[in-house]
Amino acid sequence: GMKKASKIGKEWKEEAAAFAKYVVGKTADEVKGIAVDSEGKATDKELTASVTVHVGDFMKILDKAAANAK
């Protein structure tokens, strides 16, 4: 039910999928370097065109996964 509240008209799962697609091919350090505001929302224009949800937790999970893969 997020679609109506979203500035870009997307459901949460669509935004989560867009974030996942955005980080494919990036290193853990590149993902950690994604600029976010004080709320944990991305500030990069390319990313905010498809993701308006907080991405801070996504970034933490990917960092943990990269550390575990080593």
PyMOL Python script that loads the backbone (N, CA, C, O; Angstrom):
from pymol import cmd

cmd.read_pdbstr("""\
ATOM      1  N   GLY A   1       0.787  -1.186   0.000  1.00  0.00           N
ATOM      2  CA  GLY A   1       0.000   0.000   0.000  1.00  0.00           C
ATOM      3  C   GLY A   1       0.847   1.276   0.000  1.00  0.00           C
ATOM      4  O   GLY A   1       0.326   2.356   0.279  1.00  0.00           O
ATOM      5  N   MET A   2       2.119   1.171  -0.302  1.00  0.00           N
ATOM      6  CA  MET A   2       2.991   2.338  -0.280  1.00  0.00           C
ATOM      7  C   MET A   2       2.890   3.155  -1.572  1.00  0.00           C
ATOM      8  O   MET A   2       3.273   4.325  -1.602  1.00  0.00           O
ATOM      9  N   LYS A   3       2.387   2.553  -2.610  1.00  0.00           N
ATOM     10  CA  LYS A   3       2.383   3.178  -3.934  1.00  0.00           C
ATOM     11  C   LYS A   3       1.749   4.577  -3.920  1.00  0.00           C
ATOM     12  O   LYS A   3       2.254   5.492  -4.570  1.00  0.00           O
ATOM     13  N   LYS A   4       0.665   4.738  -3.194  1.00  0.00           N
ATOM     14  CA  LYS A   4      -0.022   6.033  -3.152  1.00  0.00           C
ATOM     15  C   LYS A   4       0.794   7.088  -2.409  1.00  0.00           C
ATOM     16  O   LYS A   4       0.721   8.273  -2.732  1.00  0.00           O
ATOM     17  N   ALA A   5       1.570   6.658  -1.412  1.00  0.00           N
ATOM     18  CA  ALA A   5       2.359   7.597  -0.610  1.00  0.00           C
ATOM     19  C   ALA A   5       3.716   7.894  -1.237  1.00  0.00           C
ATOM     20  O   ALA A   5       4.355   8.887  -0.888  1.00  0.00           O
ATOM     21  N   SER A   6       4.154   7.054  -2.146  1.00  0.00           N
ATOM     22  CA  SER A   6       5.472   7.202  -2.761  1.00  0.00           C
ATOM     23  C   SER A   6       5.490   8.355  -3.758  1.00  0.00           C
ATOM     24  O   SER A   6       4.581   8.489  -4.578  1.00  0.00           O
ATOM     25  N   LYS A   7       6.522   9.181  -3.686  1.00  0.00           N
ATOM     26  CA  LYS A   7       6.665  10.288  -4.644  1.00  0.00           C
ATOM     27  C   LYS A   7       6.857   9.775  -6.063  1.00  0.00           C
ATOM     28  O   LYS A   7       6.580  10.487  -7.028  1.00  0.00           O
ATOM     29  N   ILE A   8       7.333   8.537  -6.192  1.00  0.00           N
ATOM     30  CA  ILE A   8       7.597   7.998  -7.529  1.00  0.00           C
ATOM     31  C   ILE A   8       6.597   6.911  -7.921  1.00  0.00           C
ATOM     32  O   ILE A   8       6.734   6.292  -8.976  1.00  0.00           O
ATOM     33  N   GLY A   9       5.583   6.676  -7.067  1.00  0.00           N
ATOM     34  CA  GLY A   9       4.519   5.735  -7.402  1.00  0.00           C
ATOM     35  C   GLY A   9       4.929   4.278  -7.412  1.00  0.00           C
ATOM     36  O   GLY A   9       4.424   3.497  -8.218  1.00  0.00           O
ATOM     37  N   LYS A  10       5.849   3.898  -6.519  1.00  0.00           N
ATOM     38  CA  LYS A  10       6.337   2.514  -6.471  1.00  0.00           C
ATOM     39  C   LYS A  10       6.013   1.880  -5.125  1.00  0.00           C
ATOM     40  O   LYS A  10       5.961   2.565  -4.103  1.00  0.00           O
ATOM     41  N   GLU A  11       5.799   0.589  -5.131  1.00  0.00           N
ATOM     42  CA  GLU A  11       5.632  -0.191  -3.906  1.00  0.00           C
ATOM     43  C   GLU A  11       7.007  -0.435  -3.297  1.00  0.00           C
ATOM     44  O   GLU A  11       8.026  -0.313  -3.977  1.00  0.00           O
ATOM     45  N   TRP A  12       7.028  -0.782  -2.000  1.00  0.00           N
ATOM     46  CA  TRP A  12       8.280  -1.028  -1.293  1.00  0.00           C
ATOM     47  C   TRP A  12       9.117  -2.077  -2.017  1.00  0.00           C
ATOM     48  O   TRP A  12      10.318  -1.892  -2.218  1.00  0.00           O
ATOM     49  N   LYS A  13       8.475  -3.183  -2.409  1.00  0.00           N
ATOM     50  CA  LYS A  13       9.238  -4.269  -3.046  1.00  0.00           C
ATOM     51  C   LYS A  13       9.858  -3.815  -4.367  1.00  0.00           C
ATOM     52  O   LYS A  13      10.934  -4.286  -4.737  1.00  0.00           O
ATOM     53  N   GLU A  14       9.198  -2.912  -5.075  1.00  0.00           N
ATOM     54  CA  GLU A  14       9.752  -2.391  -6.327  1.00  0.00           C
ATOM     55  C   GLU A  14      10.974  -1.507  -6.052  1.00  0.00           C
ATOM     56  O   GLU A  14      11.959  -1.549  -6.788  1.00  0.00           O
ATOM     57  N   GLU A  15      10.896  -0.710  -4.984  1.00  0.00           N
ATOM     58  CA  GLU A  15      12.023   0.143  -4.629  1.00  0.00           C
ATOM     59  C   GLU A  15      13.195  -0.699  -4.118  1.00  0.00           C
ATOM     60  O   GLU A  15      14.350  -0.415  -4.435  1.00  0.00           O
ATOM     61  N   ALA A  16      12.896  -1.730  -3.330  1.00  0.00           N
ATOM     62  CA  ALA A  16      13.956  -2.620  -2.838  1.00  0.00           C
ATOM     63  C   ALA A  16      14.647  -3.312  -4.014  1.00  0.00           C
ATOM     64  O   ALA A  16      15.870  -3.448  -4.025  1.00  0.00           O
ATOM     65  N   ALA A  17      13.874  -3.742  -4.991  1.00  0.00           N
ATOM     66  CA  ALA A  17      14.447  -4.385  -6.181  1.00  0.00           C
ATOM     67  C   ALA A  17      15.299  -3.391  -6.975  1.00  0.00           C
ATOM     68  O   ALA A  17      16.341  -3.760  -7.517  1.00  0.00           O
ATOM     69  N   ALA A  18      14.858  -2.137  -7.044  1.00  0.00           N
ATOM     70  CA  ALA A  18      15.628  -1.120  -7.762  1.00  0.00           C
ATOM     71  C   ALA A  18      16.958  -0.857  -7.050  1.00  0.00           C
ATOM     72  O   ALA A  18      17.981  -0.657  -7.704  1.00  0.00           O
ATOM     73  N   PHE A  19      16.946  -0.856  -5.720  1.00  0.00           N
ATOM     74  CA  PHE A  19      18.197  -0.671  -4.984  1.00  0.00           C
ATOM     75  C   PHE A  19      19.124  -1.850  -5.247  1.00  0.00           C
ATOM     76  O   PHE A  19      20.318  -1.662  -5.482  1.00  0.00           O
ATOM     77  N   ALA A  20      18.585  -3.056  -5.210  1.00  0.00           N
ATOM     78  CA  ALA A  20      19.401  -4.248  -5.464  1.00  0.00           C
ATOM     79  C   ALA A  20      20.032  -4.175  -6.853  1.00  0.00           C
ATOM     80  O   ALA A  20      21.209  -4.497  -7.018  1.00  0.00           O
ATOM     81  N   LYS A  21      19.270  -3.761  -7.832  1.00  0.00           N
ATOM     82  CA  LYS A  21      19.791  -3.632  -9.197  1.00  0.00           C
ATOM     83  C   LYS A  21      20.888  -2.561  -9.250  1.00  0.00           C
ATOM     84  O   LYS A  21      21.887  -2.729  -9.949  1.00  0.00           O
ATOM     85  N   TYR A  22      20.699  -1.470  -8.514  1.00  0.00           N
ATOM     86  CA  TYR A  22      21.669  -0.363  -8.502  1.00  0.00           C
ATOM     87  C   TYR A  22      23.019  -0.811  -7.952  1.00  0.00           C
ATOM     88  O   TYR A  22      24.056  -0.356  -8.433  1.00  0.00           O
ATOM     89  N   VAL A  23      23.027  -1.693  -6.956  1.00  0.00           N
ATOM     90  CA  VAL A  23      24.289  -2.071  -6.325  1.00  0.00           C
ATOM     91  C   VAL A  23      24.987  -3.256  -6.998  1.00  0.00           C
ATOM     92  O   VAL A  23      26.130  -3.565  -6.662  1.00  0.00           O
ATOM     93  N   VAL A  24      24.325  -3.913  -7.929  1.00  0.00           N
ATOM     94  CA  VAL A  24      24.960  -5.035  -8.631  1.00  0.00           C
ATOM     95  C   VAL A  24      26.217  -4.532  -9.334  1.00  0.00           C
ATOM     96  O   VAL A  24      26.192  -3.540 -10.063  1.00  0.00           O
ATOM     97  N   GLY A  25      27.313  -5.243  -9.095  1.00  0.00           N
ATOM     98  CA  GLY A  25      28.580  -4.892  -9.718  1.00  0.00           C
ATOM     99  C   GLY A  25      29.409  -3.905  -8.916  1.00  0.00           C
ATOM    100  O   GLY A  25      30.550  -3.617  -9.277  1.00  0.00           O
ATOM    101  N   LYS A  26      28.850  -3.384  -7.832  1.00  0.00           N
ATOM    102  CA  LYS A  26      29.590  -2.461  -6.983  1.00  0.00           C
ATOM    103  C   LYS A  26      30.322  -3.239  -5.893  1.00  0.00           C
ATOM    104  O   LYS A  26      29.863  -4.297  -5.461  1.00  0.00           O
ATOM    105  N   THR A  27      31.446  -2.718  -5.456  1.00  0.00           N
ATOM    106  CA  THR A  27      32.173  -3.329  -4.348  1.00  0.00           C
ATOM    107  C   THR A  27      31.488  -2.951  -3.039  1.00  0.00           C
ATOM    108  O   THR A  27      30.638  -2.061  -2.995  1.00  0.00           O
ATOM    109  N   ALA A  28      31.881  -3.649  -1.977  1.00  0.00           N
ATOM    110  CA  ALA A  28      31.332  -3.329  -0.659  1.00  0.00           C
ATOM    111  C   ALA A  28      31.663  -1.883  -0.290  1.00  0.00           C
ATOM    112  O   ALA A  28      30.829  -1.185   0.286  1.00  0.00           O
ATOM    113  N   ASP A  29      32.853  -1.438  -0.613  1.00  0.00           N
ATOM    114  CA  ASP A  29      33.239  -0.055  -0.315  1.00  0.00           C
ATOM    115  C   ASP A  29      32.412   0.951  -1.117  1.00  0.00           C
ATOM    116  O   ASP A  29      32.061   2.016  -0.609  1.00  0.00           O
ATOM    117  N   GLU A  30      32.109   0.615  -2.353  1.00  0.00           N
ATOM    118  CA  GLU A  30      31.269   1.510  -3.164  1.00  0.00           C
ATOM    119  C   GLU A  30      29.862   1.601  -2.579  1.00  0.00           C
ATOM    120  O   GLU A  30      29.266   2.678  -2.554  1.00  0.00           O
ATOM    121  N   VAL A  31      29.336   0.482  -2.114  1.00  0.00           N
ATOM    122  CA  VAL A  31      28.009   0.485  -1.502  1.00  0.00           C
ATOM    123  C   VAL A  31      28.042   1.307  -0.212  1.00  0.00           C
ATOM    124  O   VAL A  31      27.140   2.104   0.045  1.00  0.00           O
ATOM    125  N   LYS A  32      29.097   1.106   0.605  1.00  0.00           N
ATOM    126  CA  LYS A  32      29.228   1.895   1.838  1.00  0.00           C
ATOM    127  C   LYS A  32      29.332   3.384   1.536  1.00  0.00           C
ATOM    128  O   LYS A  32      28.960   4.213   2.366  1.00  0.00           O
ATOM    129  N   GLY A  33      29.824   3.722   0.375  1.00  0.00           N
ATOM    130  CA  GLY A  33      30.014   5.117  -0.009  1.00  0.00           C
ATOM    131  C   GLY A  33      28.790   5.795  -0.596  1.00  0.00           C
ATOM    132  O   GLY A  33      28.850   6.973  -0.949  1.00  0.00           O
ATOM    133  N   ILE A  34      27.685   5.080  -0.708  1.00  0.00           N
ATOM    134  CA  ILE A  34      26.469   5.694  -1.232  1.00  0.00           C
ATOM    135  C   ILE A  34      26.041   6.796  -0.260  1.00  0.00           C
ATOM    136  O   ILE A  34      25.877   6.555   0.936  1.00  0.00           O
ATOM    137  N   ALA A  35      25.866   7.984  -0.783  1.00  0.00           N
ATOM    138  CA  ALA A  35      25.502   9.124   0.051  1.00  0.00           C
ATOM    139  C   ALA A  35      24.048   9.021   0.502  1.00  0.00           C
ATOM    140  O   ALA A  35      23.139   8.791  -0.295  1.00  0.00           O
ATOM    141  N   VAL A  36      23.860   9.201   1.814  1.00  0.00           N
ATOM    142  CA  VAL A  36      22.508   9.196   2.387  1.00  0.00           C
ATOM    143  C   VAL A  36      22.341  10.429   3.266  1.00  0.00           C
ATOM    144  O   VAL A  36      23.318  11.005   3.745  1.00  0.00           O
ATOM    145  N   ASP A  37      21.096  10.819   3.469  1.00  0.00           N
ATOM    146  CA  ASP A  37      20.823  11.950   4.349  1.00  0.00           C
ATOM    147  C   ASP A  37      20.692  11.471   5.795  1.00  0.00           C
ATOM    148  O   ASP A  37      20.946  10.301   6.083  1.00  0.00           O
ATOM    149  N   SER A  38      20.310  12.337   6.679  1.00  0.00           N
ATOM    150  CA  SER A  38      20.227  12.004   8.106  1.00  0.00           C
ATOM    151  C   SER A  38      19.174  10.945   8.409  1.00  0.00           C
ATOM    152  O   SER A  38      19.222  10.315   9.466  1.00  0.00           O
ATOM    153  N   GLU A  39      18.236  10.743   7.511  1.00  0.00           N
ATOM    154  CA  GLU A  39      17.196   9.727   7.687  1.00  0.00           C
ATOM    155  C   GLU A  39      17.598   8.378   7.095  1.00  0.00           C
ATOM    156  O   GLU A  39      16.899   7.385   7.293  1.00  0.00           O
ATOM    157  N   GLY A  40      18.718   8.333   6.371  1.00  0.00           N
ATOM    158  CA  GLY A  40      19.149   7.095   5.732  1.00  0.00           C
ATOM    159  C   GLY A  40      18.612   6.923   4.328  1.00  0.00           C
ATOM    160  O   GLY A  40      18.659   5.826   3.771  1.00  0.00           O
ATOM    161  N   LYS A  41      18.103   7.995   3.753  1.00  0.00           N
ATOM    162  CA  LYS A  41      17.613   7.937   2.373  1.00  0.00           C
ATOM    163  C   LYS A  41      18.732   8.374   1.437  1.00  0.00           C
ATOM    164  O   LYS A  41      19.497   9.289   1.743  1.00  0.00           O
ATOM    165  N   ALA A  42      18.812   7.712   0.305  1.00  0.00           N
ATOM    166  CA  ALA A  42      19.844   8.034  -0.682  1.00  0.00           C
ATOM    167  C   ALA A  42      19.670   9.466  -1.174  1.00  0.00           C
ATOM    168  O   ALA A  42      18.556   9.986  -1.238  1.00  0.00           O
ATOM    169  N   THR A  43      20.795  10.091  -1.520  1.00  0.00           N
ATOM    170  CA  THR A  43      20.742  11.455  -2.047  1.00  0.00           C
ATOM    171  C   THR A  43      21.180  11.538  -3.505  1.00  0.00           C
ATOM    172  O   THR A  43      21.015  12.580  -4.138  1.00  0.00           O
ATOM    173  N   ASP A  44      21.733  10.458  -4.044  1.00  0.00           N
ATOM    174  CA  ASP A  44      22.164  10.422  -5.442  1.00  0.00           C
ATOM    175  C   ASP A  44      20.942  10.495  -6.359  1.00  0.00           C
ATOM    176  O   ASP A  44      20.004   9.715  -6.199  1.00  0.00           O
ATOM    177  N   LYS A  45      20.944  11.423  -7.316  1.00  0.00           N
ATOM    178  CA  LYS A  45      19.780  11.618  -8.182  1.00  0.00           C
ATOM    179  C   LYS A  45      19.417  10.371  -8.978  1.00  0.00           C
ATOM    180  O   LYS A  45      18.238  10.070  -9.162  1.00  0.00           O
ATOM    181  N   GLU A  46      20.423   9.648  -9.446  1.00  0.00           N
ATOM    182  CA  GLU A  46      20.142   8.423 -10.206  1.00  0.00           C
ATOM    183  C   GLU A  46      19.390   7.421  -9.332  1.00  0.00           C
ATOM    184  O   GLU A  46      18.439   6.782  -9.781  1.00  0.00           O
ATOM    185  N   LEU A  47      19.822   7.293  -8.094  1.00  0.00           N
ATOM    186  CA  LEU A  47      19.195   6.333  -7.185  1.00  0.00           C
ATOM    187  C   LEU A  47      17.835   6.824  -6.701  1.00  0.00           C
ATOM    188  O   LEU A  47      16.901   6.028  -6.615  1.00  0.00           O
ATOM    189  N   THR A  48      17.697   8.101  -6.386  1.00  0.00           N
ATOM    190  CA  THR A  48      16.419   8.603  -5.868  1.00  0.00           C
ATOM    191  C   THR A  48      15.319   8.606  -6.925  1.00  0.00           C
ATOM    192  O   THR A  48      14.142   8.758  -6.598  1.00  0.00           O
ATOM    193  N   ALA A  49      15.692   8.441  -8.175  1.00  0.00           N
ATOM    194  CA  ALA A  49      14.681   8.338  -9.227  1.00  0.00           C
ATOM    195  C   ALA A  49      13.906   7.033  -9.124  1.00  0.00           C
ATOM    196  O   ALA A  49      12.790   6.924  -9.631  1.00  0.00           O
ATOM    197  N   SER A  50      14.508   6.032  -8.457  1.00  0.00           N
ATOM    198  CA  SER A  50      13.841   4.737  -8.344  1.00  0.00           C
ATOM    199  C   SER A  50      13.723   4.224  -6.909  1.00  0.00           C
ATOM    200  O   SER A  50      13.084   3.200  -6.670  1.00  0.00           O
ATOM    201  N   VAL A  51      14.335   4.930  -5.950  1.00  0.00           N
ATOM    202  CA  VAL A  51      14.319   4.473  -4.561  1.00  0.00           C
ATOM    203  C   VAL A  51      14.118   5.664  -3.628  1.00  0.00           C
ATOM    204  O   VAL A  51      14.959   6.562  -3.567  1.00  0.00           O
ATOM    205  N   THR A  52      12.997   5.667  -2.900  1.00  0.00           N
ATOM    206  CA  THR A  52      12.745   6.741  -1.939  1.00  0.00           C
ATOM    207  C   THR A  52      12.755   6.228  -0.501  1.00  0.00           C
ATOM    208  O   THR A  52      12.694   7.026   0.435  1.00  0.00           O
ATOM    209  N   VAL A  53      12.830   4.920  -0.311  1.00  0.00           N
ATOM    210  CA  VAL A  53      12.838   4.340   1.035  1.00  0.00           C
ATOM    211  C   VAL A  53      14.220   4.500   1.662  1.00  0.00           C
ATOM    212  O   VAL A  53      15.197   4.785   0.969  1.00  0.00           O
ATOM    213  N   HIS A  54      14.291   4.317   2.963  1.00  0.00           N
ATOM    214  CA  HIS A  54      15.574   4.355   3.666  1.00  0.00           C
ATOM    215  C   HIS A  54      16.417   3.177   3.195  1.00  0.00           C
ATOM    216  O   HIS A  54      15.932   2.046   3.157  1.00  0.00           O
ATOM    217  N   VAL A  55      17.661   3.426   2.839  1.00  0.00           N
ATOM    218  CA  VAL A  55      18.534   2.369   2.329  1.00  0.00           C
ATOM    219  C   VAL A  55      19.658   2.022   3.301  1.00  0.00           C
ATOM    220  O   VAL A  55      20.457   1.127   3.026  1.00  0.00           O
ATOM    221  N   GLY A  56      19.728   2.712   4.419  1.00  0.00           N
ATOM    222  CA  GLY A  56      20.787   2.483   5.392  1.00  0.00           C
ATOM    223  C   GLY A  56      20.872   1.036   5.843  1.00  0.00           C
ATOM    224  O   GLY A  56      21.967   0.478   5.922  1.00  0.00           O
ATOM    225  N   ASP A  57      19.735   0.419   6.139  1.00  0.00           N
ATOM    226  CA  ASP A  57      19.745  -0.984   6.569  1.00  0.00           C
ATOM    227  C   ASP A  57      20.166  -1.915   5.437  1.00  0.00           C
ATOM    228  O   ASP A  57      20.860  -2.904   5.674  1.00  0.00           O
ATOM    229  N   PHE A  58      19.754  -1.611   4.215  1.00  0.00           N
ATOM    230  CA  PHE A  58      20.195  -2.411   3.069  1.00  0.00           C
ATOM    231  C   PHE A  58      21.715  -2.374   2.974  1.00  0.00           C
ATOM    232  O   PHE A  58      22.362  -3.395   2.739  1.00  0.00           O
ATOM    233  N   MET A  59      22.270  -1.184   3.160  1.00  0.00           N
ATOM    234  CA  MET A  59      23.717  -1.007   3.058  1.00  0.00           C
ATOM    235  C   MET A  59      24.435  -1.786   4.156  1.00  0.00           C
ATOM    236  O   MET A  59      25.479  -2.385   3.900  1.00  0.00           O
ATOM    237  N   LYS A  60      23.899  -1.786   5.360  1.00  0.00           N
ATOM    238  CA  LYS A  60      24.502  -2.528   6.473  1.00  0.00           C
ATOM    239  C   LYS A  60      24.483  -4.029   6.198  1.00  0.00           C
ATOM    240  O   LYS A  60      25.462  -4.725   6.467  1.00  0.00           O
ATOM    241  N   ILE A  61      23.374  -4.524   5.664  1.00  0.00           N
ATOM    242  CA  ILE A  61      23.252  -5.946   5.363  1.00  0.00           C
ATOM    243  C   ILE A  61      24.254  -6.356   4.294  1.00  0.00           C
ATOM    244  O   ILE A  61      24.885  -7.408   4.404  1.00  0.00           O
ATOM    245  N   LEU A  62      24.406  -5.529   3.255  1.00  0.00           N
ATOM    246  CA  LEU A  62      25.370  -5.852   2.203  1.00  0.00           C
ATOM    247  C   LEU A  62      26.795  -5.811   2.725  1.00  0.00           C
ATOM    248  O   LEU A  62      27.629  -6.617   2.315  1.00  0.00           O
ATOM    249  N   ASP A  63      27.082  -4.883   3.625  1.00  0.00           N
ATOM    250  CA  ASP A  63      28.419  -4.829   4.231  1.00  0.00           C
ATOM    251  C   ASP A  63      28.693  -6.093   5.049  1.00  0.00           C
ATOM    252  O   ASP A  63      29.783  -6.661   4.986  1.00  0.00           O
ATOM    253  N   LYS A  64      27.697  -6.519   5.811  1.00  0.00           N
ATOM    254  CA  LYS A  64      27.845  -7.741   6.626  1.00  0.00           C
ATOM    255  C   LYS A  64      28.025  -8.960   5.720  1.00  0.00           C
ATOM    256  O   LYS A  64      28.853  -9.826   6.002  1.00  0.00           O
ATOM    257  N   ALA A  65      27.258  -9.029   4.640  1.00  0.00           N
ATOM    258  CA  ALA A  65      27.375 -10.160   3.721  1.00  0.00           C
ATOM    259  C   ALA A  65      28.768 -10.199   3.089  1.00  0.00           C
ATOM    260  O   ALA A  65      29.362 -11.268   2.948  1.00  0.00           O
ATOM    261  N   ALA A  66      29.283  -9.031   2.711  1.00  0.00           N
ATOM    262  CA  ALA A  66      30.628  -8.977   2.111  1.00  0.00           C
ATOM    263  C   ALA A  66      31.683  -9.431   3.114  1.00  0.00           C
ATOM    264  O   ALA A  66      32.619 -10.148   2.760  1.00  0.00           O
ATOM    265  N   ALA A  67      31.528  -9.012   4.361  1.00  0.00           N
ATOM    266  CA  ALA A  67      32.487  -9.417   5.399  1.00  0.00           C
ATOM    267  C   ALA A  67      32.423 -10.924   5.640  1.00  0.00           C
ATOM    268  O   ALA A  67      33.456 -11.567   5.829  1.00  0.00           O
ATOM    269  N   ASN A  68      31.238 -11.480   5.635  1.00  0.00           N
ATOM    270  CA  ASN A  68      31.075 -12.928   5.838  1.00  0.00           C
ATOM    271  C   ASN A  68      31.611 -13.729   4.659  1.00  0.00           C
ATOM    272  O   ASN A  68      32.042 -14.869   4.830  1.00  0.00           O
ATOM    273  N   ALA A  69      31.588 -13.151   3.481  1.00  0.00           N
ATOM    274  CA  ALA A  69      32.059 -13.858   2.284  1.00  0.00           C
ATOM    275  C   ALA A  69      33.580 -13.993   2.276  1.00  0.00           C
ATOM    276  O   ALA A  69      34.134 -14.860   1.600  1.00  0.00           O
ATOM    277  N   LYS A  70      34.243 -13.124   3.036  1.00  0.00           N
ATOM    278  CA  LYS A  70      35.706 -13.174   3.079  1.00  0.00           C
ATOM    279  C   LYS A  70      36.087 -14.315   3.914  1.00  0.00           C
ATOM    280  O   LYS A  70      37.276 -14.570   4.106  1.00  0.00           O
TER     281      LYS A  70
END
""", "prot")
cmd.dss("prot")
cmd.show_as("cartoon", "prot")
cmd.util.cbc("prot")
cmd.orient("prot")
